[in-house]
Amino acid sequence: MCDAIVRGMKKVSATLFTLVVLAALAFAADISGTWTATVDLGGGQGGTPSFVLKQDGEKLTGTYSGALGESPLHGTIKGSDVVFDFEAAGAAVHYAGKLEADGKTIKGTVDYGGQASGTFTATREAPKEKK
């Protein structure tokens, strides 16, 4: 009877491992596309920048567009952790957030070169229909 329990536990362990791996693969979403963010720096300060992101594996590249102009960006996505940086108005800007389970929202923190910091929520724009 003990052998039957051990075999059963091994099957359960293998099944759970498979489910965890499949869940991780399913969550490895491609975040390429256009994102619009709402940034809150406190005291009524903030803005609504947009980002065009291109994902290649864990590598992110793209463009920031907002009140500070336009700038190329680079970063990473590892699991649900999204990090990207760019330079604007002479300051190094750093965004760090988590991709929500819906794959359409990133929430996190932003630092504008030590001059200001706050939070952001970015939402993926729906792809434009081709004519």
N, CA, C and O of each residue as an XYZ file, in Angstrom:
524
protein
N       0.826     -1.192      0.000
C       0.000      0.000      0.000
C       0.871      1.256      0.000
O       0.521      2.257     -0.626
N       1.992      1.205      0.694
C       2.895      2.344      0.769
C       3.433      2.698     -0.628
O       3.549      3.875     -0.969
N       3.763      1.668     -1.437
C       4.243      1.916     -2.800
C       3.185      2.618     -3.640
O       3.510      3.497     -4.439
N       1.932      2.240     -3.468
C       0.834      2.866     -4.217
C       0.712      4.339     -3.848
O       0.445      5.171     -4.716
N       0.901      4.669     -2.588
C       0.826      6.064     -2.144
C       1.975      6.870     -2.742
O       1.772      7.991     -3.209
N       3.176      6.305     -2.730
C       4.342      6.983     -3.289
C       4.155      7.224     -4.782
O       4.433      8.318     -5.273
N       3.679      6.198     -5.519
C       3.437      6.365     -6.954
C       2.379      7.444     -7.196
O       2.511      8.257     -8.111
N       1.343      7.445     -6.381
C       0.287      8.454     -6.514
C       0.819      9.858     -6.259
O       0.456     10.796     -6.969
N       1.676     10.009     -5.252
C       2.268     11.307     -4.946
C       3.171     11.778     -6.078
O       3.192     12.967     -6.396
N       3.922     10.856     -6.693
C       4.781     11.218     -7.820
C       3.946     11.702     -8.999
O       4.329     12.657     -9.675
N       2.805     11.055     -9.255
C       1.926     11.485    -10.347
C       1.355     12.868    -10.067
O       1.290     13.711    -10.962
N       0.938     13.103     -8.809
C       0.392     14.413     -8.432
C       1.468     15.480     -8.585
O       1.193     16.559     -9.108
N       2.696     15.195     -8.134
C       3.802     16.152     -8.242
C       4.106     16.469     -9.701
O       4.297     17.633    -10.053
N       4.154     15.454    -10.546
C       4.424     15.668    -11.969
C       3.324     16.497    -12.616
O       3.601     17.374    -13.434
N       2.081     16.222    -12.251
C       0.952     16.972    -12.805
C       1.006     18.427    -12.367
O       0.800     19.324    -13.185
N       1.281     18.679    -11.083
C       1.379     20.050    -10.586
C       2.520     20.797    -11.261
O       2.363     21.960    -11.631
N       3.664     20.144    -11.424
C       4.797     20.772    -12.098
C       4.416     21.167    -13.519
O       4.720     22.276    -13.957
N       3.757     20.270    -14.239
C       3.329     20.544    -15.611
C       2.377     21.729    -15.652
O       2.494     22.583    -16.531
N       1.442     21.795    -14.722
C       0.489     22.909    -14.681
C       1.188     24.235    -14.402
O       0.846     25.251    -15.007
N       2.159     24.236    -13.497
C       2.897     25.456    -13.191
C       3.678     25.930    -14.412
O       3.676     27.121    -14.724
N       4.338     25.018    -15.099
C       5.098     25.381    -16.302
C       4.168     25.923    -17.376
O       4.473     26.940    -17.999
N       3.043     25.264    -17.601
C       2.090     25.741    -18.606
C       1.533     27.103    -18.242
O       1.369     27.953    -19.116
N       1.240     27.328    -16.979
C       0.738     28.632    -16.538
C       1.778     29.719    -16.774
O       1.441     30.820    -17.211
N       3.039     29.414    -16.486
C       4.110     30.386    -16.705
C       4.258     30.710    -18.188
O       4.444     31.869    -18.557
N       4.176     29.696    -19.030
C       4.276     29.925    -20.471
C       3.093     30.736    -20.988
O       3.259     31.602    -21.847
N       1.914     30.459    -20.474
C       0.723     31.191    -20.908
C       0.814     32.647    -20.498
O       0.312     33.522    -21.204
N       1.463     32.926    -19.339
C       1.551     34.296    -18.853
C       2.647     35.081    -19.568
O       2.665     36.309    -19.485
N       3.543     34.420    -20.256
C       4.627     35.099    -20.955
C       4.061     35.831    -22.164
O       4.315     35.470    -23.313
N       3.289     36.868    -21.870
C       2.593     37.620    -22.908
C       3.556     38.524    -23.671
O       4.567     38.967    -23.127
N       3.240     38.788    -24.907
C       3.979     39.749    -25.710
C       3.330     41.114    -25.480
O       2.150     41.301    -25.778
N       4.099     42.065    -24.952
C       3.531     43.380    -24.651
C       3.819     44.397    -25.747
O       3.680     45.602    -25.536
N       4.219     43.910    -26.919
C       4.441     44.818    -28.046
C       3.153     45.566    -28.355
O       2.065     44.990    -28.332
N       3.289     46.846    -28.643
C       2.123     47.656    -28.996
C       2.223     49.043    -28.388
O       3.254     49.427    -27.836
N       1.129     49.785    -28.500
C       1.066     51.145    -27.988
C       0.362     51.150    -26.640
O      -0.713     50.571    -26.486
N       0.976     51.806    -25.671
C       0.464     51.895    -24.314
C       0.300     53.368    -23.941
O       1.171     54.188    -24.235
N      -0.811     53.699    -23.298
C      -1.049     55.043    -22.789
C      -1.014     54.975    -21.273
O      -1.685     54.142    -20.663
N      -0.223     55.862    -20.667
C      -0.063     55.831    -19.217
C      -0.674     57.055    -18.564
O      -0.773     58.122    -19.170
N      -1.077     56.883    -17.329
C      -1.461     57.979    -16.453
C      -0.426     57.988    -15.343
O      -0.285     57.014    -14.604
N       0.297     59.096    -15.229
C       1.359     59.225    -14.239
C       0.901     60.184    -13.147
O       0.398     61.270    -13.435
N       1.077     59.775    -11.885
C       0.724     60.606    -10.735
C       1.997     60.865     -9.937
O       2.572     59.949     -9.350
N       2.435     62.143     -9.923
C       3.641     62.516     -9.201
C       3.303     63.206     -7.878
O       4.188     63.711     -7.187
N       2.021     63.221     -7.536
C       1.582     63.863     -6.304
C       1.425     65.363     -6.493
O       1.987     65.942     -7.422
N       0.673     65.976     -5.624
C       0.487     67.426     -5.678
C      -0.143     67.912     -6.963
O       0.093     69.045     -7.383
N      -0.945     67.066     -7.593
C      -1.594     67.454     -8.843
C      -0.688     67.399    -10.058
O      -1.098     67.775    -11.155
N       0.538     66.935     -9.876
C       1.487     66.833    -10.984
C       1.383     65.459    -11.631
O       1.061     64.470    -10.972
N       1.654     65.410    -12.909
C       1.628     64.141    -13.622
C       1.447     64.371    -15.105
O       1.660     65.475    -15.606
N       1.055     63.325    -15.802
C       0.864     63.449    -17.231
C       0.316     62.166    -17.820
O      -0.002     61.212    -17.110
N       0.215     62.171    -19.139
C      -0.328     61.016    -19.859
C       0.570     60.670    -21.049
O       0.171     60.848    -22.200
N       1.776     60.179    -20.774
C       2.661     59.809    -21.876
C       2.179     58.539    -22.575
O       1.344     57.798    -22.057
N       2.729     58.313    -23.760
C       2.455     57.060    -24.459
C       3.789     56.392    -24.780
O       4.828     57.039    -24.909
N       3.713     55.091    -24.902
C       4.894     54.275    -25.191
C       4.559     53.315    -26.313
O       3.516     52.662    -26.288
N       5.432     53.228    -27.287
C       5.327     52.192    -28.305
C       6.407     51.182    -27.951
O       7.599     51.483    -28.023
N       5.979     49.974    -27.566
C       6.908     48.947    -27.113
C       7.034     47.828    -28.142
O       6.060     47.449    -28.792
N       8.253     47.310    -28.275
C       8.505     46.152    -29.118
C       9.263     45.149    -28.263
O      10.334     45.445    -27.733
N       8.689     43.959    -28.139
C       9.298     42.914    -27.318
C       9.964     41.873    -28.190
O       9.401     41.413    -29.183
N      11.182     41.507    -27.797
C      11.927     40.433    -28.446
C      12.472     39.556    -27.325
O      13.526     39.847    -26.761
N      11.750     38.476    -27.001
C      12.103     37.670    -25.837
C      11.876     38.485    -24.579
O      10.765     38.960    -24.341
N      12.916     38.653    -23.768
C      12.822     39.462    -22.562
C      13.221     40.913    -22.807
O      13.095     41.745    -21.908
N      13.698     41.227    -24.002
C      14.201     42.558    -24.332
C      13.068     43.461    -24.821
O      12.231     43.052    -25.626
N      13.060     44.706    -24.315
C      12.103     45.715    -24.774
C      12.856     46.877    -25.410
O      13.889     47.314    -24.903
N      12.333     47.364    -26.513
C      12.786     48.601    -27.125
C      11.536     49.378    -27.485
O      10.432     48.835    -27.450
N      11.700     50.635    -27.827
C      10.533     51.412    -28.223
C      10.766     52.892    -28.108
O      11.896     53.376    -28.165
N       9.643     53.617    -27.942
C       9.671     55.071    -27.933
C       8.747     55.620    -26.856
O       7.621     55.153    -26.687
N       9.240     56.619    -26.132
C       8.438     57.409    -25.204
C       7.986     58.652    -25.946
O       8.773     59.248    -26.682
N       6.722     59.061    -25.767
C       6.219     60.332    -26.277
C       5.395     60.982    -25.181
O       4.470     60.373    -24.643
N       5.734     62.222    -24.853
C       4.985     62.900    -23.803
C       5.422     64.335    -23.644
O       6.001     64.921    -24.559
N       5.147     64.906    -22.478
C       5.440     66.306    -22.197
C       6.932     66.617    -22.305
O       7.310     67.765    -22.538
N       7.773     65.611    -22.138
C       9.221     65.819    -22.220
C       9.765     65.580    -23.621
O      10.980     65.516    -23.813
N       8.875     65.449    -24.603
C       9.294     65.215    -25.981
C       9.167     63.759    -26.371
O       8.253     63.054    -25.943
N      10.103     63.327    -27.193
C      10.111     61.939    -27.666
C      11.516     61.384    -27.465
O      12.506     62.081    -27.687
N      11.592     60.115    -27.040
C      12.891     59.530    -26.760
C      12.840     58.014    -26.938
O      11.826     57.392    -26.624
N      13.933     57.405    -27.443
C      13.984     55.944    -27.517
C      14.100     55.365    -26.105
O      14.674     55.988    -25.211
N      13.550     54.171    -25.921
C      13.628     53.516    -24.617
C      14.144     52.099    -24.779
O      14.137     51.532    -25.872
N      14.595     51.540    -23.656
C      15.057     50.150    -23.628
C      14.711     49.575    -22.259
O      14.626     50.303    -21.270
N      14.514     48.269    -22.214
C      14.169     47.647    -20.949
C      14.041     46.147    -21.067
O      14.536     45.531    -22.010
N      13.352     45.563    -20.070
C      13.165     44.114    -20.032
C      11.777     43.766    -19.512
O      11.128     44.557    -18.828
N      11.344     42.563    -19.856
C      10.173     41.963    -19.237
C      10.587     40.559    -18.821
O      11.030     39.754    -19.640
N      10.433     40.285    -17.539
C      10.780     38.973    -16.978
C       9.577     38.520    -16.173
O       9.303     39.048    -15.095
N       8.859     37.534    -16.705
C       7.606     37.128    -16.071
C       6.624     38.281    -16.179
O       6.306     38.723    -17.283
N       6.146     38.769    -15.057
C       5.225     39.911    -15.073
C       5.938     41.221    -14.757
O       5.300     42.274    -14.742
N       7.258     41.182    -14.501
C       8.022     42.384    -14.166
C       8.452     43.118    -15.430
O       9.142     42.560    -16.284
N       8.037     44.370    -15.536
C       8.358     45.204    -16.696
C       9.194     46.388    -16.216
O       8.794     47.102    -15.297
N      10.353     46.595    -16.838
C      11.235     47.700    -16.488
C      11.706     48.342    -17.781
O      12.116     47.646    -18.709
N      11.648     49.689    -17.848
C      12.246     50.358    -18.993
C      12.755     51.737    -18.595
O      12.285     52.349    -17.636
N      13.738     52.205    -19.371
C      14.424     53.461    -19.103
C      14.561     54.254    -20.391
O      14.608     53.699    -21.489
N      14.625     55.574    -20.224
C      14.910     56.469    -21.339
C      15.441     57.767    -20.776
O      15.373     57.999    -19.569
N      15.961     58.603    -21.630
C      16.458     59.909    -21.207
C      15.568     60.973    -21.816
O      15.258     60.935    -23.007
N      15.159     61.926    -20.983
C      14.312     63.023    -21.460
C      14.667     64.283    -20.688
O      14.831     64.249    -19.468
N      14.782     65.373    -21.390
C      15.119     66.663    -20.790
C      16.366     66.556    -19.916
O      16.453     67.203    -18.872
N      17.332     65.739    -20.342
C      18.579     65.589    -19.628
C      18.525     64.722    -18.383
O      19.506     64.634    -17.644
N      17.380     64.076    -18.143
C      17.235     63.234    -16.951
C      17.035     61.779    -17.352
O      16.401     61.485    -18.365
N      17.585     60.870    -16.544
C      17.372     59.435    -16.741
C      16.031     59.079    -16.091
O      15.844     59.268    -14.889
N      15.115     58.568    -16.893
C      13.774     58.237    -16.413
C      13.655     56.716    -16.313
O      14.048     55.990    -17.226
N      13.106     56.243    -15.187
C      13.022     54.807    -14.912
C      11.586     54.423    -14.550
O      11.007     54.960    -13.606
N      11.028     53.493    -15.309
C       9.704     52.928    -15.025
C       9.891     51.471    -14.610
O      10.655     50.741    -15.240
N       9.197     51.044    -13.553
C       9.226     49.655    -13.104
C       7.822     49.266    -12.675
O       7.231     49.917    -11.814
N       7.285     48.207    -13.269
C       5.929     47.812    -12.922
C       5.677     46.337    -13.123
O       6.573     45.564    -13.461
N       4.434     45.975    -12.906
C       3.992     44.585    -13.072
C       2.867     44.553    -14.094
O       1.942     45.364    -14.058
N       2.972     43.592    -15.010
C       1.920     43.355    -15.982
C       0.790     42.619    -15.275
O       1.007     41.570    -14.670
N      -0.407     43.170    -15.354
C      -1.567     42.534    -14.733
C      -1.898     41.248    -15.502
O      -1.486     41.075    -16.649
N      -2.640     40.364    -14.859
C      -2.997     39.070    -15.450
C      -3.772     39.222    -16.756
O      -3.724     38.331    -17.604
N      -4.494     40.347    -16.937
C      -5.258     40.547    -18.175
C      -4.363     40.850    -19.375
O      -4.826     40.813    -20.515
N      -3.077     41.150    -19.128
C      -2.141     41.456    -20.210
C      -2.362     42.808    -20.845
O      -1.724     43.131    -21.847
N      -3.261     43.613    -20.278
C      -3.610     44.910    -20.868
C      -3.254     46.085    -19.976
O      -3.466     47.235    -20.361
N      -2.712     45.818    -18.782
C      -2.436     46.881    -17.824
C      -1.095     46.631    -17.144
O      -0.783     45.509    -16.746
N      -0.312     47.694    -17.019
C       0.932     47.659    -16.256
C       0.814     48.732    -15.177
O       0.480     49.879    -15.474
N       1.089     48.361    -13.923
C       1.055     49.318    -12.815
C       2.392     49.291    -12.114
O       2.981     48.227    -11.920
N       2.883     50.490    -11.726
C       4.156     50.513    -11.031
C       4.585     51.899    -10.617
O       3.766     52.789    -10.388
N       5.917     52.061    -10.527
C       6.500     53.318    -10.080
C       7.345     53.934    -11.187
O       7.808     53.253    -12.102
N       7.531     55.246    -11.070
C       8.351     55.975    -12.031
C       9.245     56.937    -11.269
O       8.834     57.524    -10.268
N      10.484     57.095    -11.757
C      11.423     58.041    -11.175
C      12.000     58.890    -12.296
O      12.546     58.365    -13.267
N      11.878     60.205    -12.157
C      12.397     61.140    -13.142
C      13.739     61.681    -12.667
O      13.841     62.831    -12.240
N      14.767     60.840    -12.745
C      16.128     61.243    -12.435
C      16.306     61.841    -11.055
O      17.154     62.714    -10.869
N      15.527     61.393    -10.079
C      15.640     61.911     -8.723
C      14.950     63.253     -8.520
O      14.895     63.757     -7.398
N      14.421     63.838     -9.599
C      13.752     65.138     -9.505
C      12.294     65.000     -9.077
O      11.749     65.877     -8.406
N      11.673     63.896     -9.469
C      10.277     63.621     -9.119
C      10.058     62.118     -9.226
O      10.723     61.436    -10.005
N       9.126     61.616     -8.441
C       8.790     60.200     -8.527
C       7.322     60.028     -8.193
O       6.699     60.890     -7.572
N       6.783     58.895     -8.619
C       5.375     58.639     -8.371
C       4.973     57.282     -8.888
O       5.779     56.353     -8.945
N       3.711     57.182     -9.264
C       3.162     55.917     -9.744
C       2.601     56.099    -11.148
O       2.340     57.215    -11.596
N       2.424     54.965    -11.830
C       1.820     55.007    -13.160
C       0.940     53.791    -13.366
O       1.137     52.737    -12.761
N      -0.029     53.971    -14.233
C      -0.843     52.878    -14.744
C      -0.867     53.039    -16.253
O      -1.298     54.072    -16.766
N      -0.404     52.019    -16.966
C      -0.378     52.054    -18.435
C      -1.365     51.024    -18.962
O      -1.453     49.906    -18.453
N      -2.105     51.420    -19.987
C      -3.105     50.560    -20.599
C      -2.769     50.378    -22.069
O      -2.472     51.342    -22.774
N      -2.820     49.128    -22.526
C      -2.530     48.839    -23.929
C      -3.689     49.281    -24.800
O      -4.847     48.972    -24.519
N      -3.364     50.011    -25.866
C      -4.386     50.403    -26.829
C      -4.748     49.213    -27.694
O      -3.894     48.387    -28.016
N      -5.996     49.127    -28.064
C      -6.441     48.059    -28.957
C      -5.775     48.247    -30.312
O      -5.654     49.379    -30.780
N      -5.339     47.162    -30.955
C      -4.732     47.291    -32.277
C      -5.706     47.930    -33.262
O      -6.906     47.653    -33.252
N      -5.153     48.791    -34.109
C      -5.996     49.422    -35.128
C      -6.338     48.415    -36.205
O      -5.507     47.607    -36.619
N      -7.587     48.485    -36.651
C      -8.029     47.562    -37.710
C      -7.405     47.968    -39.037
O      -7.338     49.150    -39.374
N      -6.953     46.970    -39.781
C      -6.380     47.225    -41.102
C      -7.495     47.405    -42.100
O      -8.504     46.701    -42.056
N      -7.310     48.360    -43.009
C      -8.333     48.633    -44.023
C      -8.077     47.839    -45.259
O      -8.835     47.938    -46.224
